[in-house]
Amino acid sequence: ACNVTLILENHYKDDFWNYPEFAQKMDVFCALVDRIRHPHFGVNYDPSNALLAGDDPIELLRRVKHRVVTMHASDRYLAEGTLEDLRREEGAVGYAKRLRHGVIGKGMIDYDAVFGELSGVGFDGWISIEDGDVTNLRAELDRIKRELEKALADGAPPEKIAELMQKLREAMNEYLK
């Protein structure tokens, strides 16, 4: 035996699919996962995909958390409109243009709840970061820069300035990758 684990992601369509995948909705995905009882089968959980499918990401996680082997950490935000507007666009090819990848922790996913659920079952698997694009990194740099400028203007203590300088260095390093 090769000791390989097959995982199924609660995936959603991408820009190349004309139709949503069969496993996109929570009930269908969970029914499929529940039917495969094998020690070398598990779930790759992606909270953003649950959101895209119109499901509650935390509810899905509660249903499959004992089977999660890996996770994609990504976040989404609506550039315009509401979730209901997004759901009305279900038949469109590819991702809806109104929904964008964003900086993890700044979008619609409750990561405190996600990591609380995973911690509760002793999850210690891989987490793949699927963060936003360079535009988001630039926005984060600008936000930290403004925060640092304000702290300097307000006469913040040296510890606060040092903390913000470190954040700025880290954000710059990420931007330059």
Phi, psi and omega per residue, in radians:
A1 nan 2.528 -3.093
C2 -1.585 -0.133 -3.139
N3 1.031 0.747 3.123
V4 -1.755 2.382 3.093
T5 -1.855 2.197 3.067
L6 -1.516 2.296 3.114
I7 -2.132 2.630 3.097
L8 -2.075 2.204 3.122
E9 -1.610 2.489 2.984
N10 -1.311 1.196 -2.981
H11 -1.467 2.790 3.096
Y12 -2.187 2.883 -3.091
K13 -1.062 2.689 3.019
D14 -2.022 -2.953 -3.065
D15 -1.201 -0.140 -3.085
F16 -1.776 -0.179 -3.113
W17 -1.645 2.411 3.077
N18 -1.476 -0.391 -3.087
Y19 -2.348 2.653 3.084
P20 -1.083 2.681 3.134
E21 -1.296 2.778 -3.092
F22 -1.159 -0.446 -3.053
A23 -1.708 0.262 -3.022
Q24 -1.232 -0.724 -3.099
K25 -1.356 2.500 -3.057
M26 -0.955 -0.823 -3.089
D27 -1.101 -0.728 3.121
V28 -1.181 -0.791 3.139
F29 -1.050 -0.830 -3.121
C30 -1.151 -0.659 3.105
A31 -1.100 -0.727 3.111
L32 -1.119 -0.832 3.132
V33 -1.060 -0.740 -3.126
D34 -1.117 -0.483 -3.125
R35 -1.351 -0.340 -3.109
I36 -1.815 1.706 3.130
R37 -1.836 1.638 3.137
H38 -2.585 2.460 -3.116
P39 -1.132 -0.293 3.126
H40 -1.891 0.596 3.054
F41 -2.359 2.345 3.123
G42 -2.684 -2.903 -3.027
V43 -2.074 2.418 2.864
N44 -1.757 1.921 -3.073
Y45 -1.570 2.244 3.070
D46 -2.252 1.830 -3.080
P47 -1.078 -0.578 3.137
S48 -1.142 -0.628 3.121
N49 -1.157 -0.621 3.074
A50 -1.094 -0.751 3.116
L51 -1.075 -0.773 3.119
L52 -1.053 -0.597 -3.126
A53 -1.401 -0.037 -3.140
G54 1.506 0.250 -3.121
D55 -1.842 2.827 3.073
D56 -1.409 2.022 -3.094
P57 -1.018 -0.619 -3.123
I58 -1.287 -0.688 3.089
E59 -1.077 -0.769 3.092
L60 -1.055 -0.809 -3.139
L61 -1.040 -0.729 3.119
R62 -1.048 -0.568 -3.122
R63 -1.363 -0.462 -3.057
V64 -2.094 0.070 -2.970
K65 -1.000 -0.515 3.116
H66 -1.297 -0.201 -3.116
R67 -1.887 -0.052 -3.083
V68 -1.231 2.170 3.137
V69 -1.871 -0.672 3.116
T70 -2.453 2.920 -3.115
M71 -2.517 2.513 2.947
H72 -1.785 2.073 3.084
A73 -1.662 1.970 3.087
S74 -2.551 2.852 3.133
D75 -2.395 2.737 -3.112
R76 -2.298 2.710 2.986
Y77 -2.489 2.694 3.106
L78 -1.541 2.109 3.089
A79 -1.252 -0.479 3.127
E80 -2.840 2.767 3.063
G81 1.322 -2.856 -3.068
T82 -2.170 3.011 3.051
L83 -1.060 -0.609 3.100
E84 -1.120 -0.695 3.056
D85 -1.045 -0.748 3.136
L86 -1.058 -0.792 -3.109
R87 -1.142 -0.532 3.098
R88 -1.192 -0.340 -3.136
E89 -1.595 0.245 -3.019
E90 -0.914 -0.625 -3.070
G91 -1.395 -0.039 -3.080
A92 -1.226 2.701 3.071
V93 -1.385 2.305 3.091
G94 1.337 -3.102 3.129
Y95 -1.165 2.571 3.055
A96 -1.146 2.401 -3.088
K97 -1.248 -0.340 -3.118
R98 -1.369 -0.239 -3.121
L99 -1.851 2.211 -3.047
R100 -2.178 2.619 2.957
H101 -1.168 2.485 3.110
G102 -2.377 -3.074 3.114
V103 -1.238 2.286 -3.114
I104 -1.037 2.288 -3.130
G105 1.610 -0.134 -3.120
K106 -1.931 0.001 -3.057
G107 -1.904 -2.455 -2.988
M108 -1.622 -0.104 -3.096
I109 -1.606 2.298 3.112
D110 -1.517 1.558 -3.066
Y111 -1.231 -0.423 3.028
D112 -1.090 -0.763 3.119
A113 -1.184 -0.725 3.140
V114 -1.036 -0.921 -3.084
F115 -1.242 -0.462 3.027
G116 -1.123 -0.780 3.111
E117 -1.115 -0.808 -3.116
L118 -1.150 -0.696 3.111
S119 -1.094 -0.654 -3.125
G120 -1.088 -0.399 3.111
V121 -1.883 0.175 3.080
G122 1.294 0.470 3.131
F123 -1.014 2.285 3.064
D124 -2.450 0.523 -3.111
G125 -1.540 -3.026 -3.133
W126 -1.321 2.508 3.002
I127 -2.151 2.079 3.121
S128 -1.665 2.151 -3.116
I129 -1.454 2.160 3.086
E130 -2.099 1.278 -3.060
D131 -1.465 3.051 -3.090
G132 -1.150 -2.975 -3.076
D133 -1.580 -3.054 -3.101
V134 -1.049 -0.566 3.108
T135 -1.019 -0.718 3.124
N136 -1.175 -0.671 3.102
L137 -1.105 -0.723 3.109
R138 -1.103 -0.727 3.116
A139 -1.092 -0.684 3.110
E140 -1.146 -0.724 3.065
L141 -1.033 -0.823 3.139
D142 -1.083 -0.705 3.133
R143 -1.095 -0.814 -3.134
I144 -1.132 -0.701 3.120
K145 -1.049 -0.790 3.115
R146 -1.093 -0.719 3.125
E147 -1.101 -0.725 3.113
L148 -1.139 -0.785 3.120
E149 -1.033 -0.732 3.116
K150 -1.139 -0.767 3.131
A151 -1.056 -0.730 3.115
L152 -1.140 -0.765 -3.135
A153 -1.136 -0.574 -3.122
D154 -1.498 -0.031 -3.139
G155 1.232 0.694 -3.135
A156 -1.067 2.695 3.132
P157 -1.120 2.717 -3.110
P158 -0.967 -0.592 3.140
E159 -1.088 -0.714 3.137
K160 -1.173 -0.731 3.117
I161 -1.094 -0.770 3.126
A162 -1.082 -0.716 3.123
E163 -1.086 -0.782 -3.140
L164 -1.203 -0.628 3.082
M165 -1.102 -0.695 3.111
Q166 -1.130 -0.758 3.094
K167 -1.055 -0.724 3.136
L168 -1.123 -0.745 3.094
R169 -1.064 -0.788 -3.133
E170 -1.103 -0.752 -3.135
A171 -1.150 -0.685 3.112
M172 -1.136 -0.738 3.090
N173 -1.059 -0.717 3.121
E174 -1.151 -0.705 -3.135
Y175 -1.127 -0.631 -3.072
L176 -1.458 -0.129 -3.133
K177 -1.074 nan nan
